[in-house]
Amino acid sequence: MISTVAGPLPFIKSGKVRAIGIAGPERSKSLPNVPTFAELGMPQFESRGWFGIVAPARTSPDIIRVFSRQVWEITQSEEYTSKVIDFFGFDVAKVSPQNFKEFLIKDRAKWKELVVQMGDAINN
């Protein structure tokens, strides 16, 4: 099964399910003893969920700047990150507001290429 950490985490911690790898770029704080797929010799196998906040294109740059700063401060705080890790098993990503657009462009291109490759494999 491939899943976010949150769903199977209680079963992993109880020993009913064994985690074999983390698909993110680094080990999960919730499961620090579980290696990443890259550590297991599969560096191309990386997949992770993410959450982000976007605004309409015509939103004032001043509003974007203030909102971005406030959200960033909250999501990087120890109180927030510890609750997200403890409750959901999620690690908080380090994509800054300034780099979020670039992250979205790269993520879209990555998954678009994978869909093309899958289509080629199915059609051949």
C-alpha positions in Angstrom: 0.0 0.0 0.0 1.2 3.5 -0.7 -0.3 6.0 1.6 0.3 9.2 3.5 1.8 8.4 6.9 -1.3 9.5 8.8 -3.6 6.6 7.8 -1.5 3.6 8.7 0.6 5.3 11.4 -1.3 3.7 14.4 -1.0 0.3 12.8 2.7 0.8 12.1 3.3 2.0 15.7 1.3 -1.0 17.1 3.3 -3.5 15.0 0.3 -4.7 12.9 1.8 -3.2 9.7 5.4 -2.8 8.7 6.5 0.3 6.9 9.2 -0.4 4.3 9.9 3.0 2.9 9.1 6.7 2.9 8.4 8.2 -0.6 9.5 11.7 0.4 12.9 13.3 0.1 13.7 12.8 3.7 12.7 10.5 6.6 9.5 11.1 8.3 9.7 12.6 11.8 6.8 10.3 12.7 8.8 7.2 11.6 12.5 8.2 11.9 13.6 4.5 11.6 12.0 4.0 8.2 14.3 4.7 5.3 13.4 6.7 2.3 13.0 4.9 -1.0 16.1 6.8 -2.2 18.1 5.3 0.7 16.8 1.9 -0.4 18.3 2.4 -3.9 15.3 3.9 -5.7 16.0 7.7 -5.9 13.5 8.2 -8.7 10.6 7.0 -6.5 9.5 10.2 -4.8 5.9 11.1 -4.1 4.4 13.2 -1.4 1.2 15.0 -0.7 1.2 18.7 0.0 -1.1 21.5 1.0 -0.8 25.1 -0.2 -2.7 28.3 -0.2 -3.3 30.3 -3.4 -5.1 33.5 -4.1 -6.8 35.0 -7.1 -4.3 36.4 -9.7 -5.4 40.0 -9.1 -4.9 40.0 -5.3 -2.9 43.0 -4.1 0.9 42.2 -3.7 0.7 43.8 -0.3 -2.1 41.5 0.9 -0.1 38.5 -0.6 3.0 39.6 1.3 1.3 40.0 4.7 -0.7 36.8 4.3 2.3 34.8 3.2 4.4 36.1 6.1 1.7 35.2 8.6 1.0 31.8 7.3 4.7 31.0 7.0 5.3 32.1 10.6 2.4 29.9 11.8 3.4 26.8 9.8 7.0 27.0 10.8 6.3 27.4 14.5 7.1 24.6 16.9 3.5 24.5 18.2 2.1 24.0 14.7 4.6 21.5 13.5 4.5 19.4 16.6 0.7 19.2 16.4 0.7 18.3 12.7 3.3 15.6 13.3 1.5 14.2 16.4 -2.0 14.4 15.0 -1.6 13.6 11.3 1.9 12.2 11.1 2.7 14.8 8.5 6.0 16.6 8.2 5.8 20.3 7.5 7.5 21.0 4.1 10.0 23.8 3.8 8.7 25.4 0.6 8.7 29.1 1.3 6.1 31.5 -0.1 8.7 32.9 -2.4 9.4 29.4 -3.9 5.9 28.0 -3.9 5.2 29.0 -7.5 8.4 27.4 -8.7 7.5 24.3 -6.7 4.1 24.1 -8.4 5.6 24.4 -11.8 8.1 21.7 -11.2 5.6 19.4 -9.5 3.2 19.8 -12.4 5.9 19.1 -15.0 7.0 16.0 -13.1 3.5 14.4 -12.9 2.7 15.4 -16.5 5.8 13.6 -17.7 4.9 10.5 -15.7 1.4 10.5 -17.2 2.9 10.7 -20.7 5.3 7.8 -19.9 2.4 5.7 -18.5 0.4 6.4 -21.6 3.3 5.4 -23.8 3.7 2.2 -21.8 0.0 1.3 -22.0 -0.2 2.0 -25.7 2.9 0.0 -26.6 
